[in-house]
Amino acid sequence: MRRNRELAMNYPIPTSPEEITALRQSPVNEESVAAAIAGVIEIARSQGQSLDDLTAEVLAEDSLLDRAQRRWLSDIVTQAWKSLP
């Protein structure tokens, strides 16, 4: 059963990788970015991942973000992890 949690302005938090991917069809704005981060955290928790596991994934080398951007995103994910129920 899907939990119907939402951010301010009634923006649904994705609960599956498919729902996160579907966000690509929406314009990028603060709400969609916040929903994507919250969804990734919810999915990671449901799969038994820890905050350390998730931040390690964020900090891993990739071609999309440079090291400073990955560090910044890791900090945002950490803050969100600690503030989400």
Distance bins in CASP14 RR format, pairs under 12 A and 6 or more apart:
PFRMAT RR
TARGET T0000
AUTHOR 0000-0000-0000
RMODE 2
METHOD distances of the structure
MODEL  1
1 15 0 0 0 0 0 1 0 0 0 0 0
2 12 0 0 0 0 1 0 0 0 0 0 0
2 13 0 0 0 0 0 1 0 0 0 0 0
2 14 0 0 0 0 0 1 0 0 0 0 0
2 15 1 0 1 0 0 0 0 0 0 0 0
2 16 0 0 0 0 1 0 0 0 0 0 0
2 19 0 0 0 0 1 0 0 0 0 0 0
2 42 0 0 0 0 0 1 0 0 0 0 0
2 46 0 0 0 0 0 1 0 0 0 0 0
3 12 0 0 0 0 0 1 0 0 0 0 0
3 13 0 0 0 0 1 0 0 0 0 0 0
3 14 0 0 0 0 0 1 0 0 0 0 0
3 15 1 0 0 1 0 0 0 0 0 0 0
3 16 0 0 0 0 0 1 0 0 0 0 0
3 38 0 0 0 0 0 1 0 0 0 0 0
3 39 0 0 0 0 0 1 0 0 0 0 0
3 42 0 0 0 0 1 0 0 0 0 0 0
3 45 0 0 0 0 0 1 0 0 0 0 0
3 46 0 0 0 0 0 1 0 0 0 0 0
3 85 0 0 0 0 0 1 0 0 0 0 0
4 10 0 0 0 0 0 1 0 0 0 0 0
4 12 1 0 0 1 0 0 0 0 0 0 0
4 13 0 0 0 0 1 0 0 0 0 0 0
4 15 0 0 0 0 1 0 0 0 0 0 0
5 11 0 0 0 0 0 1 0 0 0 0 0
5 12 1 0 0 1 0 0 0 0 0 0 0
5 13 1 0 1 0 0 0 0 0 0 0 0
5 14 0 0 0 0 0 1 0 0 0 0 0
5 15 0 0 0 0 1 0 0 0 0 0 0
5 35 0 0 0 0 0 1 0 0 0 0 0
5 38 0 0 0 0 1 0 0 0 0 0 0
5 39 0 0 0 0 1 0 0 0 0 0 0
5 41 0 0 0 0 0 1 0 0 0 0 0
5 42 0 0 0 0 1 0 0 0 0 0 0
5 84 0 0 0 0 1 0 0 0 0 0 0
5 85 0 0 0 0 1 0 0 0 0 0 0
6 12 1 0 1 0 0 0 0 0 0 0 0
6 13 1 0 0 1 0 0 0 0 0 0 0
6 14 0 0 0 0 0 1 0 0 0 0 0
6 15 0 0 0 0 0 1 0 0 0 0 0
6 31 0 0 0 0 0 1 0 0 0 0 0
6 34 0 0 0 0 0 1 0 0 0 0 0
6 35 0 0 0 0 1 0 0 0 0 0 0
6 38 0 0 0 0 1 0 0 0 0 0 0
6 39 0 0 0 0 0 1 0 0 0 0 0
7 13 1 0 0 1 0 0 0 0 0 0 0
7 14 0 0 0 0 0 1 0 0 0 0 0
7 29 0 0 0 0 0 1 0 0 0 0 0
7 30 0 0 0 0 1 0 0 0 0 0 0
7 31 1 0 0 1 0 0 0 0 0 0 0
7 32 0 0 0 0 1 0 0 0 0 0 0
7 33 0 0 0 0 0 1 0 0 0 0 0
7 34 1 0 1 0 0 0 0 0 0 0 0
7 35 1 0 1 0 0 0 0 0 0 0 0
7 36 0 0 0 0 0 1 0 0 0 0 0
7 37 0 0 0 0 0 1 0 0 0 0 0
7 38 1 0 0 1 0 0 0 0 0 0 0
7 39 0 0 0 0 0 1 0 0 0 0 0
7 42 0 0 0 0 0 1 0 0 0 0 0
7 80 0 0 0 0 0 1 0 0 0 0 0
7 83 0 0 0 0 0 1 0 0 0 0 0
7 84 0 0 0 0 0 1 0 0 0 0 0
8 30 0 0 0 0 1 0 0 0 0 0 0
8 31 1 0 0 1 0 0 0 0 0 0 0
8 34 0 0 0 0 1 0 0 0 0 0 0
8 35 0 0 0 0 0 1 0 0 0 0 0
8 38 0 0 0 0 0 1 0 0 0 0 0
9 29 0 0 0 0 1 0 0 0 0 0 0
9 30 0 0 0 0 1 0 0 0 0 0 0
9 31 1 0 1 0 0 0 0 0 0 0 0
9 32 0 0 0 0 0 1 0 0 0 0 0
9 34 0 0 0 0 1 0 0 0 0 0 0
9 35 0 0 0 0 1 0 0 0 0 0 0
10 31 0 0 0 0 1 0 0 0 0 0 0
10 35 0 0 0 0 0 1 0 0 0 0 0
11 19 0 0 0 0 0 1 0 0 0 0 0
11 23 0 0 0 0 1 0 0 0 0 0 0
11 26 0 0 0 0 1 0 0 0 0 0 0
11 27 0 0 0 0 0 1 0 0 0 0 0
11 29 0 0 0 0 1 0 0 0 0 0 0
11 30 0 0 0 0 1 0 0 0 0 0 0
11 31 1 0 1 0 0 0 0 0 0 0 0
11 32 1 0 0 1 0 0 0 0 0 0 0
11 33 0 0 0 0 0 1 0 0 0 0 0
11 34 1 0 0 1 0 0 0 0 0 0 0
11 35 1 0 1 0 0 0 0 0 0 0 0
11 36 0 0 0 0 0 1 0 0 0 0 0
11 37 0 0 0 0 0 1 0 0 0 0 0
11 38 0 0 0 0 1 0 0 0 0 0 0
11 39 0 0 0 0 0 1 0 0 0 0 0
12 19 1 0 0 1 0 0 0 0 0 0 0
12 20 0 0 0 0 0 1 0 0 0 0 0
12 22 0 0 0 0 0 1 0 0 0 0 0
12 23 0 0 0 0 1 0 0 0 0 0 0
12 26 0 0 0 0 0 1 0 0 0 0 0
12 31 0 0 0 0 0 1 0 0 0 0 0
12 32 0 0 0 0 0 1 0 0 0 0 0
12 34 0 0 0 0 0 1 0 0 0 0 0
12 35 1 0 0 1 0 0 0 0 0 0 0
12 36 0 0 0 0 0 1 0 0 0 0 0
12 38 0 0 0 0 1 0 0 0 0 0 0
12 39 0 0 0 0 1 0 0 0 0 0 0
12 42 0 0 0 0 0 1 0 0 0 0 0
13 19 0 0 0 0 1 0 0 0 0 0 0
13 20 0 0 0 0 1 0 0 0 0 0 0
13 23 0 0 0 0 0 1 0 0 0 0 0
13 31 0 0 0 0 0 1 0 0 0 0 0
13 32 0 0 0 0 0 1 0 0 0 0 0
13 34 0 0 0 0 1 0 0 0 0 0 0
13 35 1 0 1 0 0 0 0 0 0 0 0
13 36 0 0 0 0 1 0 0 0 0 0 0
13 37 0 0 0 0 1 0 0 0 0 0 0
13 38 1 0 1 0 0 0 0 0 0 0 0
13 39 1 0 1 0 0 0 0 0 0 0 0
13 40 0 0 0 0 1 0 0 0 0 0 0
13 41 0 0 0 0 1 0 0 0 0 0 0
13 42 1 0 0 1 0 0 0 0 0 0 0
13 43 0 0 0 0 1 0 0 0 0 0 0
13 45 0 0 0 0 0 1 0 0 0 0 0
13 46 0 0 0 0 0 1 0 0 0 0 0
13 80 0 0 0 0 0 1 0 0 0 0 0
13 84 0 0 0 0 1 0 0 0 0 0 0
13 85 0 0 0 0 0 1 0 0 0 0 0
14 20 1 0 1 0 0 0 0 0 0 0 0
14 21 0 0 0 0 1 0 0 0 0 0 0
14 22 1 0 0 1 0 0 0 0 0 0 0
14 23 1 0 0 1 0 0 0 0 0 0 0
14 24 0 0 0 0 0 1 0 0 0 0 0
14 26 0 0 0 0 0 1 0 0 0 0 0
14 32 0 0 0 0 1 0 0 0 0 0 0
14 33 0 0 0 0 0 1 0 0 0 0 0
14 34 0 0 0 0 0 1 0 0 0 0 0
14 35 1 0 0 1 0 0 0 0 0 0 0
14 36 1 0 0 1 0 0 0 0 0 0 0
14 37 0 0 0 0 1 0 0 0 0 0 0
14 38 1 0 0 1 0 0 0 0 0 0 0
14 39 1 0 1 0 0 0 0 0 0 0 0
14 40 0 0 0 0 1 0 0 0 0 0 0
14 41 0 0 0 0 0 1 0 0 0 0 0
14 42 1 0 0 1 0 0 0 0 0 0 0
14 43 1 0 0 1 0 0 0 0 0 0 0
14 46 0 0 0 0 0 1 0 0 0 0 0
15 22 0 0 0 0 0 1 0 0 0 0 0
15 35 0 0 0 0 0 1 0 0 0 0 0
15 36 0 0 0 0 0 1 0 0 0 0 0
15 38 0 0 0 0 1 0 0 0 0 0 0
15 39 1 0 0 1 0 0 0 0 0 0 0
15 40 0 0 0 0 0 1 0 0 0 0 0
15 41 0 0 0 0 0 1 0 0 0 0 0
15 42 1 0 0 1 0 0 0 0 0 0 0
15 43 1 0 0 1 0 0 0 0 0 0 0
15 44 0 0 0 0 0 1 0 0 0 0 0
15 45 0 0 0 0 0 1 0 0 0 0 0
15 46 1 0 0 1 0 0 0 0 0 0 0
15 47 0 0 0 0 0 1 0 0 0 0 0
16 22 0 0 0 0 1 0 0 0 0 0 0
16 23 0 0 0 0 0 1 0 0 0 0 0
16 39 0 0 0 0 1 0 0 0 0 0 0
16 40 0 0 0 0 0 1 0 0 0 0 0
16 42 0 0 0 0 1 0 0 0 0 0 0
16 43 1 0 0 1 0 0 0 0 0 0 0
16 46 0 0 0 0 1 0 0 0 0 0 0
16 47 0 0 0 0 0 1 0 0 0 0 0
17 23 0 0 0 0 0 1 0 0 0 0 0
17 36 0 0 0 0 0 1 0 0 0 0 0
17 39 0 0 0 0 1 0 0 0 0 0 0
17 40 0 0 0 0 1 0 0 0 0 0 0
17 42 0 0 0 0 0 1 0 0 0 0 0
17 43 1 0 0 1 0 0 0 0 0 0 0
17 44 0 0 0 0 0 1 0 0 0 0 0
17 46 0 0 0 0 0 1 0 0 0 0 0
17 47 0 0 0 0 0 1 0 0 0 0 0
18 24 0 0 0 0 0 1 0 0 0 0 0
18 25 0 0 0 0 0 1 0 0 0 0 0
18 39 0 0 0 0 0 1 0 0 0 0 0
18 43 0 0 0 0 0 1 0 0 0 0 0
19 25 0 0 0 0 0 1 0 0 0 0 0
19 26 0 0 0 0 0 1 0 0 0 0 0
19 32 0 0 0 0 0 1 0 0 0 0 0
19 35 0 0 0 0 1 0 0 0 0 0 0
19 36 0 0 0 0 1 0 0 0 0 0 0
19 38 0 0 0 0 0 1 0 0 0 0 0
19 39 1 0 0 1 0 0 0 0 0 0 0
19 40 0 0 0 0 0 1 0 0 0 0 0
19 42 0 0 0 0 0 1 0 0 0 0 0
19 43 0 0 0 0 1 0 0 0 0 0 0
20 26 0 0 0 0 0 1 0 0 0 0 0
20 32 0 0 0 0 0 1 0 0 0 0 0
20 33 0 0 0 0 0 1 0 0 0 0 0
20 35 0 0 0 0 1 0 0 0 0 0 0
20 36 1 0 1 0 0 0 0 0 0 0 0
20 37 0 0 0 0 1 0 0 0 0 0 0
20 38 0 0 0 0 0 1 0 0 0 0 0
20 39 1 0 0 1 0 0 0 0 0 0 0
20 40 1 0 0 1 0 0 0 0 0 0 0
20 41 0 0 0 0 0 1 0 0 0 0 0
20 42 0 0 0 0 1 0 0 0 0 0 0
20 43 1 0 0 1 0 0 0 0 0 0 0
20 44 0 0 0 0 0 1 0 0 0 0 0
21 36 0 0 0 0 1 0 0 0 0 0 0
21 39 0 0 0 0 0 1 0 0 0 0 0
21 40 0 0 0 0 0 1 0 0 0 0 0
21 43 0 0 0 0 0 1 0 0 0 0 0
22 32 0 0 0 0 0 1 0 0 0 0 0
22 35 0 0 0 0 0 1 0 0 0 0 0
22 36 0 0 0 0 0 1 0 0 0 0 0
22 39 0 0 0 0 0 1 0 0 0 0 0
23 29 0 0 0 0 0 1 0 0 0 0 0
23 31 0 0 0 0 0 1 0 0 0 0 0
23 32 1 0 1 0 0 0 0 0 0 0 0
23 33 0 0 0 0 1 0 0 0 0 0 0
23 34 0 0 0 0 0 1 0 0 0 0 0
23 35 1 0 0 1 0 0 0 0 0 0 0
23 36 1 0 1 0 0 0 0 0 0 0 0
23 37 0 0 0 0 0 1 0 0 0 0 0
23 38 0 0 0 0 0 1 0 0 0 0 0
23 39 0 0 0 0 1 0 0 0 0 0 0
23 40 0 0 0 0 0 1 0 0 0 0 0
24 32 0 0 0 0 1 0 0 0 0 0 0
24 36 0 0 0 0 1 0 0 0 0 0 0
25 32 0 0 0 0 1 0 0 0 0 0 0
26 32 1 0 1 0 0 0 0 0 0 0 0
26 33 0 0 0 0 0 1 0 0 0 0 0
26 35 0 0 0 0 1 0 0 0 0 0 0
26 36 0 0 0 0 1 0 0 0 0 0 0
27 33 0 0 0 0 0 1 0 0 0 0 0
28 34 0 0 0 0 0 1 0 0 0 0 0
28 35 0 0 0 0 0 1 0 0 0 0 0
28 36 0 0 0 0 1 0 0 0 0 0 0
29 35 0 0 0 0 1 0 0 0 0 0 0
29 36 0 0 0 0 0 1 0 0 0 0 0
30 36 0 0 0 0 0 1 0 0 0 0 0
30 37 0 0 0 0 0 1 0 0 0 0 0
30 76 0 0 0 0 0 1 0 0 0 0 0
31 37 0 0 0 0 0 1 0 0 0 0 0
31 38 0 0 0 0 0 1 0 0 0 0 0
32 38 0 0 0 0 0 1 0 0 0 0 0
32 39 0 0 0 0 0 1 0 0 0 0 0
33 39 0 0 0 0 0 1 0 0 0 0 0
33 40 0 0 0 0 0 1 0 0 0 0 0
33 73 0 0 0 0 0 1 0 0 0 0 0
33 76 0 0 0 0 1 0 0 0 0 0 0
33 77 0 0 0 0 0 1 0 0 0 0 0
33 80 0 0 0 0 0 1 0 0 0 0 0
34 40 0 0 0 0 0 1 0 0 0 0 0
34 41 0 0 0 0 0 1 0 0 0 0 0
34 76 0 0 0 0 1 0 0 0 0 0 0
34 77 0 0 0 0 0 1 0 0 0 0 0
34 79 0 0 0 0 0 1 0 0 0 0 0
34 80 1 0 0 1 0 0 0 0 0 0 0
34 83 0 0 0 0 0 1 0 0 0 0 0
34 84 0 0 0 0 0 1 0 0 0 0 0
35 41 0 0 0 0 0 1 0 0 0 0 0
35 42 0 0 0 0 0 1 0 0 0 0 0
35 80 0 0 0 0 0 1 0 0 0 0 0
35 84 0 0 0 0 0 1 0 0 0 0 0
36 42 0 0 0 0 0 1 0 0 0 0 0
36 43 0 0 0 0 0 1 0 0 0 0 0
36 73 0 0 0 0 0 1 0 0 0 0 0
36 76 0 0 0 0 0 1 0 0 0 0 0
36 77 0 0 0 0 0 1 0 0 0 0 0
36 80 0 0 0 0 0 1 0 0 0 0 0
37 43 0 0 0 0 0 1 0 0 0 0 0
37 44 0 0 0 0 0 1 0 0 0 0 0
37 54 0 0 0 0 0 1 0 0 0 0 0
37 58 0 0 0 0 0 1 0 0 0 0 0
37 73 0 0 0 0 1 0 0 0 0 0 0
37 74 0 0 0 0 0 1 0 0 0 0 0
37 75 0 0 0 0 0 1 0 0 0 0 0
37 76 1 0 0 1 0 0 0 0 0 0 0
37 77 1 0 0 1 0 0 0 0 0 0 0
37 78 0 0 0 0 0 1 0 0 0 0 0
37 79 0 0 0 0 1 0 0 0 0 0 0
37 80 1 0 1 0 0 0 0 0 0 0 0
37 81 0 0 0 0 1 0 0 0 0 0 0
37 83 0 0 0 0 0 1 0 0 0 0 0
37 84 0 0 0 0 1 0 0 0 0 0 0
38 44 0 0 0 0 0 1 0 0 0 0 0
38 45 0 0 0 0 0 1 0 0 0 0 0
38 76 0 0 0 0 0 1 0 0 0 0 0
38 77 0 0 0 0 0 1 0 0 0 0 0
38 79 0 0 0 0 0 1 0 0 0 0 0
38 80 1 0 0 1 0 0 0 0 0 0 0
38 81 0 0 0 0 1 0 0 0 0 0 0
38 83 0 0 0 0 1 0 0 0 0 0 0
38 84 1 0 0 1 0 0 0 0 0 0 0
38 85 0 0 0 0 0 1 0 0 0 0 0
39 45 0 0 0 0 1 0 0 0 0 0 0
39 46 0 0 0 0 1 0 0 0 0 0 0
39 47 0 0 0 0 0 1 0 0 0 0 0
39 54 0 0 0 0 0 1 0 0 0 0 0
39 77 0 0 0 0 0 1 0 0 0 0 0
39 80 0 0 0 0 1 0 0 0 0 0 0
39 81 0 0 0 0 0 1 0 0 0 0 0
39 84 0 0 0 0 1 0 0 0 0 0 0
40 46 0 0 0 0 0 1 0 0 0 0 0
40 47 0 0 0 0 0 1 0 0 0 0 0
40 49 0 0 0 0 1 0 0 0 0 0 0
40 51 0 0 0 0 0 1 0 0 0 0 0
40 53 0 0 0 0 0 1 0 0 0 0 0
40 54 1 0 0 1 0 0 0 0 0 0 0
40 55 0 0 0 0 0 1 0 0 0 0 0
40 57 0 0 0 0 1 0 0 0 0 0 0
40 58 0 0 0 0 1 0 0 0 0 0 0
40 73 0 0 0 0 0 1 0 0 0 0 0
40 76 0 0 0 0 0 1 0 0 0 0 0
40 77 1 0 0 1 0 0 0 0 0 0 0
40 80 0 0 0 0 1 0 0 0 0 0 0
40 81 0 0 0 0 1 0 0 0 0 0 0
40 84 0 0 0 0 0 1 0 0 0 0 0
41 47 0 0 0 0 0 1 0 0 0 0 0
41 48 0 0 0 0 0 1 0 0 0 0 0
41 49 0 0 0 0 1 0 0 0 0 0 0
41 50 0 0 0 0 0 1 0 0 0 0 0
41 51 0 0 0 0 1 0 0 0 0 0 0
41 53 0 0 0 0 0 1 0 0 0 0 0
41 54 1 0 0 1 0 0 0 0 0 0 0
41 55 0 0 0 0 0 1 0 0 0 0 0
41 57 0 0 0 0 0 1 0 0 0 0 0
41 58 0 0 0 0 0 1 0 0 0 0 0
41 76 0 0 0 0 0 1 0 0 0 0 0
41 77 1 0 0 1 0 0 0 0 0 0 0
41 78 0 0 0 0 1 0 0 0 0 0 0
41 79 0 0 0 0 0 1 0 0 0 0 0
41 80 1 0 1 0 0 0 0 0 0 0 0
41 81 1 0 1 0 0 0 0 0 0 0 0
41 82 0 0 0 0 1 0 0 0 0 0 0
41 83 0 0 0 0 1 0 0 0 0 0 0
41 84 1 0 1 0 0 0 0 0 0 0 0
41 85 0 0 0 0 0 1 0 0 0 0 0
42 48 0 0 0 0 0 1 0 0 0 0 0
42 49 0 0 0 0 0 1 0 0 0 0 0
42 54 0 0 0 0 0 1 0 0 0 0 0
42 80 0 0 0 0 0 1 0 0 0 0 0
42 81 0 0 0 0 0 1 0 0 0 0 0
42 84 1 0 0 1 0 0 0 0 0 0 0
42 85 0 0 0 0 0 1 0 0 0 0 0
43 49 0 0 0 0 1 0 0 0 0 0 0
43 53 0 0 0 0 0 1 0 0 0 0 0
43 54 0 0 0 0 1 0 0 0 0 0 0
43 57 0 0 0 0 0 1 0 0 0 0 0
44 50 0 0 0 0 1 0 0 0 0 0 0
44 51 0 0 0 0 1 0 0 0 0 0 0
44 52 0 0 0 0 0 1 0 0 0 0 0
44 53 1 0 0 1 0 0 0 0 0 0 0
44 54 1 0 1 0 0 0 0 0 0 0 0
44 55 0 0 0 0 0 1 0 0 0 0 0
44 56 0 0 0 0 0 1 0 0 0 0 0
44 57 0 0 0 0 1 0 0 0 0 0 0
44 58 0 0 0 0 0 1 0 0 0 0 0
44 77 0 0 0 0 1 0 0 0 0 0 0
44 80 0 0 0 0 0 1 0 0 0 0 0
44 81 0 0 0 0 1 0 0 0 0 0 0
44 84 0 0 0 0 0 1 0 0 0 0 0
45 51 0 0 0 0 1 0 0 0 0 0 0
45 53 0 0 0 0 0 1 0 0 0 0 0
45 54 0 0 0 0 1 0 0 0 0 0 0
45 80 0 0 0 0 0 1 0 0 0 0 0
45 81 0 0 0 0 1 0 0 0 0 0 0
45 84 0 0 0 0 1 0 0 0 0 0 0
45 85 0 0 0 0 0 1 0 0 0 0 0
46 54 0 0 0 0 0 1 0 0 0 0 0
47 53 0 0 0 0 1 0 0 0 0 0 0
47 54 0 0 0 0 1 0 0 0 0 0 0
47 57 0 0 0 0 0 1 0 0 0 0 0
48 54 0 0 0 0 0 1 0 0 0 0 0
49 55 0 0 0 0 0 1 0 0 0 0 0
49 56 0 0 0 0 1 0 0 0 0 0 0
49 57 0 0 0 0 1 0 0 0 0 0 0
49 58 0 0 0 0 0 1 0 0 0 0 0
49 77 0 0 0 0 0 1 0 0 0 0 0
49 81 0 0 0 0 0 1 0 0 0 0 0
50 56 0 0 0 0 1 0 0 0 0 0 0
50 57 0 0 0 0 0 1 0 0 0 0 0
50 78 0 0 0 0 0 1 0 0 0 0 0
50 81 0 0 0 0 1 0 0 0 0 0 0
51 57 0 0 0 0 0 1 0 0 0 0 0
51 58 0 0 0 0 0 1 0 0 0 0 0
51 74 0 0 0 0 1 0 0 0 0 0 0
51 75 0 0 0 0 0 1 0 0 0 0 0
51 77 1 0 0 1 0 0 0 0 0 0 0
51 78 1 0 0 1 0 0 0 0 0 0 0
51 79 0 0 0 0 0 1 0 0 0 0 0
51 80 0 0 0 0 0 1 0 0 0 0 0
51 81 1 0 1 0 0 0 0 0 0 0 0
51 82 1 0 0 1 0 0 0 0 0 0 0
51 83 0 0 0 0 0 1 0 0 0 0 0
51 84 0 0 0 0 0 1 0 0 0 0 0
52 58 0 0 0 0 0 1 0 0 0 0 0
52 59 0 0 0 0 0 1 0 0 0 0 0
52 74 0 0 0 0 0 1 0 0 0 0 0
52 77 0 0 0 0 0 1 0 0 0 0 0
52 78 0 0 0 0 1 0 0 0 0 0 0
52 81 0 0 0 0 0 1 0 0 0 0 0
53 59 0 0 0 0 0 1 0 0 0 0 0
53 60 0 0 0 0 0 1 0 0 0 0 0
53 77 0 0 0 0 0 1 0 0 0 0 0
53 81 0 0 0 0 0 1 0 0 0 0 0
54 60 0 0 0 0 0 1 0 0 0 0 0
54 73 0 0 0 0 0 1 0 0 0 0 0
54 74 0 0 0 0 1 0 0 0 0 0 0
54 76 0 0 0 0 0 1 0 0 0 0 0
54 77 1 0 0 1 0 0 0 0 0 0 0
54 78 0 0 0 0 1 0 0 0 0 0 0
54 80 0 0 0 0 0 1 0 0 0 0 0
54 81 1 0 0 1 0 0 0 0 0 0 0
54 82 0 0 0 0 0 1 0 0 0 0 0
55 70 0 0 0 0 1 0 0 0 0 0 0
55 71 0 0 0 0 1 0 0 0 0 0 0
55 72 0 0 0 0 0 1 0 0 0 0 0
55 73 0 0 0 0 1 0 0 0 0 0 0
55 74 1 0 1 0 0 0 0 0 0 0 0
55 75 0 0 0 0 1 0 0 0 0 0 0
55 76 0 0 0 0 0 1 0 0 0 0 0
55 77 1 0 0 1 0 0 0 0 0 0 0
55 78 1 0 0 1 0 0 0 0 0 0 0
55 79 0 0 0 0 0 1 0 0 0 0 0
55 80 0 0 0 0 0 1 0 0 0 0 0
55 81 0 0 0 0 1 0 0 0 0 0 0
55 82 0 0 0 0 0 1 0 0 0 0 0
56 70 0 0 0 0 0 1 0 0 0 0 0
56 74 0 0 0 0 1 0 0 0 0 0 0
56 77 0 0 0 0 0 1 0 0 0 0 0
56 78 0 0 0 0 0 1 0 0 0 0 0
57 70 0 0 0 0 1 0 0 0 0 0 0
57 73 0 0 0 0 0 1 0 0 0 0 0
57 74 0 0 0 0 1 0 0 0 0 0 0
57 77 0 0 0 0 1 0 0 0 0 0 0
58 64 0 0 0 0 0 1 0 0 0 0 0
58 65 0 0 0 0 1 0 0 0 0 0 0
58 67 0 0 0 0 0 1 0 0 0 0 0
58 69 0 0 0 0 1 0 0 0 0 0 0
58 70 1 0 0 1 0 0 0 0 0 0 0
58 71 0 0 0 0 1 0 0 0 0 0 0
58 72 0 0 0 0 1 0 0 0 0 0 0
58 73 1 0 1 0 0 0 0 0 0 0 0
58 74 1 0 1 0 0 0 0 0 0 0 0
58 75 0 0 0 0 1 0 0 0 0 0 0
58 76 0 0 0 0 1 0 0 0 0 0 0
58 77 1 0 1 0 0 0 0 0 0 0 0
58 78 0 0 0 0 1 0 0 0 0 0 0
58 80 0 0 0 0 0 1 0 0 0 0 0
58 81 0 0 0 0 0 1 0 0 0 0 0
59 65 0 0 0 0 1 0 0 0 0 0 0
59 66 0 0 0 0 0 1 0 0 0 0 0
59 67 0 0 0 0 1 0 0 0 0 0 0
59 68 0 0 0 0 0 1 0 0 0 0 0
59 69 0 0 0 0 0 1 0 0 0 0 0
59 70 1 0 1 0 0 0 0 0 0 0 0
59 71 1 0 0 1 0 0 0 0 0 0 0
59 72 0 0 0 0 0 1 0 0 0 0 0
59 73 0 0 0 0 1 0 0 0 0 0 0
59 74 1 0 1 0 0 0 0 0 0 0 0
59 75 0 0 0 0 0 1 0 0 0 0 0
59 77 0 0 0 0 1 0 0 0 0 0 0
59 78 0 0 0 0 0 1 0 0 0 0 0
60 67 0 0 0 0 0 1 0 0 0 0 0
60 70 1 0 0 1 0 0 0 0 0 0 0
60 71 0 0 0 0 0 1 0 0 0 0 0
60 73 0 0 0 0 0 1 0 0 0 0 0
60 74 0 0 0 0 0 1 0 0 0 0 0
61 67 0 0 0 0 1 0 0 0 0 0 0
61 69 0 0 0 0 0 1 0 0 0 0 0
61 70 0 0 0 0 1 0 0 0 0 0 0
62 69 0 0 0 0 1 0 0 0 0 0 0
62 70 1 0 0 1 0 0 0 0 0 0 0
62 73 0 0 0 0 0 1 0 0 0 0 0
63 69 0 0 0 0 0 1 0 0 0 0 0
63 70 0 0 0 0 0 1 0 0 0 0 0
64 70 0 0 0 0 1 0 0 0 0 0 0
64 73 0 0 0 0 0 1 0 0 0 0 0
65 71 0 0 0 0 1 0 0 0 0 0 0
65 72 0 0 0 0 1 0 0 0 0 0 0
65 73 1 0 0 1 0 0 0 0 0 0 0
65 74 0 0 0 0 0 1 0 0 0 0 0
66 72 0 0 0 0 1 0 0 0 0 0 0
66 73 0 0 0 0 0 1 0 0 0 0 0
67 73 0 0 0 0 0 1 0 0 0 0 0
67 74 0 0 0 0 0 1 0 0 0 0 0
68 74 0 0 0 0 0 1 0 0 0 0 0
68 75 0 0 0 0 0 1 0 0 0 0 0
69 75 0 0 0 0 0 1 0 0 0 0 0
69 76 0 0 0 0 0 1 0 0 0 0 0
70 76 0 0 0 0 0 1 0 0 0 0 0
70 77 0 0 0 0 0 1 0 0 0 0 0
71 77 0 0 0 0 0 1 0 0 0 0 0
71 78 0 0 0 0 0 1 0 0 0 0 0
72 78 0 0 0 0 0 1 0 0 0 0 0
72 79 0 0 0 0 0 1 0 0 0 0 0
73 79 0 0 0 0 0 1 0 0 0 0 0
73 80 0 0 0 0 0 1 0 0 0 0 0
74 80 0 0 0 0 0 1 0 0 0 0 0
74 81 0 0 0 0 0 1 0 0 0 0 0
75 81 0 0 0 0 0 1 0 0 0 0 0
75 82 0 0 0 0 0 1 0 0 0 0 0
76 82 0 0 0 0 0 1 0 0 0 0 0
76 83 0 0 0 0 0 1 0 0 0 0 0
77 83 0 0 0 0 0 1 0 0 0 0 0
77 84 0 0 0 0 0 1 0 0 0 0 0
78 84 0 0 0 0 0 1 0 0 0 0 0
END
